[in-house]
Amino acid sequence: QVQLVESGGGLVQPGGSLRLSCVASGIAFRLYPMAWYRQAPGKQRELVAVIGSGDNGGYTNYRDSAKGRFTISRDNPSNTVYLQMNSLKPEDTAVYYCKVESVRTPYWGQGTQVTVSS
C-alpha cells in the first residue's frame, strides 16, 4: 500500500537545474528518513542524498560528487521530499528514485529520468 511517485525529471543542458519531487502515501511520512538514489544504464544504483525524519530533517548527507550542487529537503504536511539539482553535469544523467529508509521492506518509486546533454 506504500506508494512513492517521483516527478520533475527531464532534459537539461550542462550547468542547468532541475527540482525533483517525490510524494509518499500509505506511510507516516514524517517518522521516516528519506533518500534519493540514481541508476544509469548498465551501472549499479547509487545513493545520492539522505534526509532525516522530522520537520527539519535533523540531518542530511550527500555523496561527494553531489556536495555543493544538490540539496535534499522535505515538506511533511504534503508528504513530499525534494532534490534540488544545480550545476548539472552529463555524469548526473540517470533514473532518479526516492526511497523510504529505516523500514524492513524497501519501498521504491518508479523513478524519473534526468538527462544532462548539450
CORLIN-V348809 format. One record per residue. N is the residue number from 1. RES is the residue in three letters. SS is DSSP state (helix for helix, strand for strand, loop for the rest). Layout:
BEGIN
N/RES/SS + N/RES/SS
END
This chain:
BEGIN
1/GLN/loop + 2/VAL/loop + 3/GLN/strand + 4/LEU/strand + 5/VAL/strand + 6/GLU/strand + 7/SER/strand + 8/GLY/loop + 9/GLY/loop + 10/GLY/strand + 11/LEU/strand + 12/VAL/strand + 13/GLN/loop + 14/PRO/loop + 15/GLY/loop + 16/GLY/loop + 17/SER/loop + 18/LEU/strand + 19/ARG/strand + 20/LEU/strand + 21/SER/strand + 22/CYS/strand + 23/VAL/strand + 24/ALA/strand + 25/SER/strand + 26/GLY/loop + 27/ILE/loop + 28/ALA/loop + 29/PHE/helix + 30/ARG/helix + 31/LEU/helix + 32/TYR/loop + 33/PRO/loop + 34/MET/strand + 35/ALA/strand + 36/TRP/strand + 37/TYR/strand + 38/ARG/strand + 39/GLN/strand + 40/ALA/loop + 41/PRO/loop + 42/GLY/loop + 43/LYS/loop + 44/GLN/loop + 45/ARG/loop + 46/GLU/strand + 47/LEU/strand + 48/VAL/strand + 49/ALA/strand + 50/VAL/strand + 51/ILE/strand + 52/GLY/loop + 53/SER/loop + 54/GLY/loop + 55/ASP/loop + 56/ASN/loop + 57/GLY/loop + 58/GLY/loop + 59/TYR/loop + 60/THR/strand + 61/ASN/strand + 62/TYR/strand + 63/ARG/loop + 64/ASP/helix + 65/SER/helix + 66/ALA/helix + 67/LYS/loop + 68/GLY/loop + 69/ARG/loop + 70/PHE/strand + 71/THR/strand + 72/ILE/strand + 73/SER/strand + 74/ARG/strand + 75/ASP/strand + 76/ASN/helix + 77/PRO/helix + 78/SER/helix + 79/ASN/loop + 80/THR/strand + 81/VAL/strand + 82/TYR/strand + 83/LEU/strand + 84/GLN/strand + 85/MET/strand + 86/ASN/loop + 87/SER/loop + 88/LEU/loop + 89/LYS/loop + 90/PRO/helix + 91/GLU/helix + 92/ASP/helix + 93/THR/loop + 94/ALA/strand + 95/VAL/strand + 96/TYR/strand + 97/TYR/strand + 98/CYS/strand + 99/LYS/strand + 100/VAL/strand + 101/GLU/loop + 102/SER/loop + 103/VAL/loop + 104/ARG/loop + 105/THR/loop + 106/PRO/loop + 107/TYR/strand + 108/TRP/strand + 109/GLY/loop + 110/GLN/loop + 111/GLY/loop + 112/THR/strand + 113/GLN/strand + 114/VAL/strand + 115/THR/strand + 116/VAL/strand + 117/SER/loop + 118/SER/loop
END
